[in-house]
Amino acid sequence: MKRFVTPLLFCLCLVSCSTSNNEYEDTFYGYGQTRIYLKTYQGTDENIKELNGILNTFSKETDNYLACDVNNVYTINNSSNDVAVSENLYVCLKKAKTLTTELDSYFSMYLGSLSKIWKSALSTKILPSNETITAELSKVKSTNLMLKENNVVSKSG
């Protein structure tokens, strides 16, 4: 039985490793020098363009540093009013809020301003003071994102 199964598995592995002549590749550059390599084995250049479009849209919507042509995380952070967002961003924020609650201090979607401080510290090679860190952590604890109907969100704190 073993003599039969081993060659069969080997043949299946060879078949699954075969490649197609329809390989298309592209590289997406996201925020902060993030690179995502796209490779499709059965598709077209149009598939790669569509994937690039999705990644570009997601990158714009989740950007908390720059305003852009769509309501994004930056818009939410800098508004005292309700903000209508895309369904994709709404779902992303909803999942992030759930993880913030479930993972209790191991993950927080509200650490953006503290991350900015640490990024600045890395570039200037000057550590933030304990007072600055404590103040930012206090902001994190008092911040809340309200997820309302029809993909509307607002931030308090």
C-alpha positions in Angstrom: 0.0 0.0 0.0 2.8 2.4 0.9 4.4 1.7 -2.5 1.3 2.9 -4.2 0.5 5.9 -2.0 4.0 7.5 -2.2 4.2 7.7 -6.0 0.6 8.9 -6.2 1.3 11.7 -3.7 4.5 12.6 -5.6 2.5 12.8 -8.9 -0.2 15.0 -7.3 2.5 17.4 -6.0 4.1 17.7 -9.4 0.7 18.4 -11.0 -0.1 21.1 -8.4 3.2 22.8 -8.9 2.9 23.2 -12.6 2.7 26.8 -13.7 0.6 28.4 -16.4 1.7 30.6 -19.2 -0.7 33.2 -18.0 1.4 34.7 -15.2 1.0 38.4 -14.5 2.9 40.3 -11.9 2.9 43.8 -10.4 4.0 45.6 -7.3 1.8 47.8 -5.2 3.5 50.5 -3.1 1.5 51.4 -0.1 2.0 53.9 2.7 5.4 53.8 4.5 7.3 51.9 1.9 5.0 48.9 2.2 5.3 46.7 -0.8 2.7 44.2 -1.9 3.7 41.9 -4.7 0.8 40.7 -6.8 1.1 37.6 -9.0 -1.8 35.9 -10.7 -1.4 32.5 -12.5 -4.6 32.5 -14.4 -5.8 36.0 -15.2 -5.1 39.1 -17.2 -3.4 42.4 -16.9 -7.0 43.7 -16.1 -7.1 41.5 -13.0 -3.8 43.0 -11.8 -5.2 46.5 -12.5 -8.4 45.7 -10.6 -6.4 44.4 -7.6 -4.2 47.5 -7.7 -7.3 49.6 -7.7 -8.7 47.8 -4.6 -5.4 48.2 -2.8 -5.1 51.9 -3.7 -8.6 52.6 -2.5 -8.0 50.7 0.8 -4.7 52.6 1.2 -6.5 56.0 0.8 -9.4 55.1 3.1 -7.2 53.8 6.0 -4.7 56.7 5.8 -4.6 58.6 9.1 -2.0 61.1 8.0 -3.3 62.7 4.8 -6.7 64.0 3.6 -7.7 62.8 0.2 -10.6 62.7 -2.2 -12.6 60.2 0.0 -13.5 60.3 3.6 -10.8 58.3 5.4 -9.4 57.8 8.9 -7.8 61.2 8.7 -11.2 62.8 8.0 -12.7 60.9 11.0 -9.8 62.0 13.3 -10.1 65.6 12.4 -13.9 66.0 12.5 -16.2 66.6 15.4 -19.2 65.6 13.3 -20.5 62.4 11.8 -18.6 61.1 8.8 -20.0 58.9 6.1 -17.5 56.4 5.0 -17.4 53.6 2.4 -18.8 50.2 3.4 -15.3 48.7 3.2 -13.9 51.2 5.6 -16.9 50.8 7.9 -16.4 47.0 8.0 -12.6 47.5 8.6 -13.3 49.9 11.5 -15.9 47.6 13.0 -13.4 44.7 13.0 -10.7 46.9 14.5 -13.1 48.1 17.2 -14.0 44.5 18.0 -10.3 43.5 18.2 -9.6 46.5 20.4 -12.3 45.2 22.8 -11.5 41.5 22.6 -7.7 41.8 22.9 -7.8 44.3 25.8 -4.6 46.3 25.6 -2.7 44.0 23.2 -4.2 45.9 20.3 -5.8 49.3 20.1 -7.1 51.1 17.0 -6.7 54.3 18.9 -2.9 54.4 19.0 -2.4 56.4 15.9 -1.3 59.6 17.6 1.2 57.7 19.8 2.5 55.9 16.7 3.1 59.4 15.1 5.1 60.4 18.2 7.3 57.2 18.0 7.8 57.6 14.3 9.0 61.2 14.9 11.3 59.9 17.7 12.8 57.3 15.3 13.6 59.9 12.7 15.0 62.5 15.1 16.6 59.9 17.4 15.1 61.8 20.4 12.9 59.6 22.7 9.5 61.1 23.8 9.3 62.0 27.4 7.3 59.9 29.9 4.9 62.8 30.3 4.2 62.8 26.5 3.6 59.0 26.4 1.4 59.2 29.5 -0.7 62.0 28.0 -1.1 60.1 24.7 -2.1 56.9 26.6 -4.7 58.9 28.5 -6.1 60.1 25.1 -6.2 56.5 23.9 -8.2 55.4 27.0 -10.7 58.3 26.5 -11.2 57.9 22.7 -14.2 56.0 21.3 -15.4 55.4 17.8 -19.2 55.2 17.4 -20.4 53.1 14.5 -23.8 54.3 13.4 -26.2 53.2 10.7 -25.6 53.7 7.0 -21.8 53.5 7.3 -21.6 56.7 9.4 -19.0 57.0 12.1 -18.0 59.6 14.7 -15.2 59.9 17.2 -15.2 61.2 20.7 -12.3 61.9 22.9 
